[in-house]
């Protein structure tokens, strides 16, 4: 048996030495640097500029200017302007800031909700375990994107018509966060079920720790690593989900746009040939998500080789 | 075998009941159907009639029971947004979505399966590498971006294909089809490609991995040792063994395809169920959302059940193991 596996397996991971070296050594580093630069762009630029989505930031006279290297481009606007005369470089920074914030917040919500439920299911066991894991099974019938849409619709019905920007953003964060809790819960549950019978837990119990103390101070630190790996990979999916919701018009409002919202706006001008309004946010979204995925895949391989090839 | 089938069927029914109960609670607790559905100058008699029609005068368990019975009879309630029966709304939109799904499935089968088999059999050829490289785009590009790019290239720049709607349709009485007219086919090409991008890349990658794994197994080595021709080894012995995981995972992906159809229909203004669902979410139209919740759950459960029950047909060894 061991012989049969060795020869063809080498051919499986053959794709050229160059590609392998990029993938295994420098790839994740390049991706991490790109992420850091983009995050700096998204969070620093807004500190030194007028919000282009406020009344003061628009200038209708400059609307629909093409990028500066094209005929009719304005040297002041490198990537052109949108229909309201907003500079695309600025608009993209604000959009990326919203996308990153919403993505990170919703991943945190999923992490906290799923992590807590998984801890309870794994540590308490019994009916709590059955209840939580059956709920997870039911939820798995729905893809995260669809579930986020359904939660979004239901929360809209609960909240009613009068929604502030803050409420709208919260709805999106909650919808995406709750759509992703199952994966965290399942992962942490299976690790906790292994950990809870180990000697150090018994030792903590004998030395008089309360059950809650054991769970949070002793078990939790030992099961966190895989959660962070999943969280990184989910960040990419969360950002795409948010962009999709916003593109569909059920996400973030126009006054606080994300990349998805910018693409939605740009899509209206595609037919008239003003391609840049939609193209820049599309490209930025794809670069950011690919970089997140490369870093996430790398973390997964480093921290948890068992998960290799999944997700 | 019988006990296996019946326990799986029972599980499925139980989960569907839970999903229906959640949907039922949503419909019961969100929005006041009387305020929404009655005209402002309604008489008490009209009000009473509606209360009775919606079973609002019964206890909750009885209401849930009649909710399930109504669903089974295709009586899905009344939309808050359009004031029409939900069943009618769905019946109008269903053909558009079914045809879109059908054409994209066709693309998946015609392109995805041969390309996947090729990449699995000849993983080192430059063609296979080129296919794998392009498939990265299909995996990473968000679904709506694919749609936007297709429109930008093929309808705006080149002007070859329309970017929205279904084109001319033919009414067959029970079904309105766009597949009998030239403009109908022209309109369906771009959305079907956008919808199938994910499936095609998924099938290619899956088939490739599976075939490369099966290619290493004992029975393939033995078939080689017997001196069978390569073609027979791959197409008769190897592919059969990749069927099970491929069918399972494709079944599990169905939910994603439903989700992506909502996105694709929105990008191409396709008048199908996805567009209806999206309008309902925007309007917080709970009765339609509830039906969609049950519908997606039911489709997913039934497909999963069918996939699982078809295992013994594909691989008879499974039955022997369980019994």
Interface residues (C-beta under 8 A of the other chain):
Chain A: X4 X5 X8 X9 X11 X12 X14 X15 X137 X138 X141 X142 X143 X145 X146 X149 X150 X152 X153 X154 X156 X157 X158 X240 X243 X244 X247 X248 X249 X250 X260 X263 X267 X270 X271 X273 X275 X278 X279 X282 X285 X286 X289 X290 X293
Chain B: X15 X18 X19 X26 X30 X31 X123 X124 X129 X140 X141 X142 X143 X144 X145 X148 X149 X151 X152 X156 X163 X212 X215 X216 X217 X218 X221 X255 X256 X258 X259 X260 X262 X263 X266 X267 X277 X278 X280 X281 X282 X284 X285 X286 X289 X292 X293 X296 X297 X300 X301
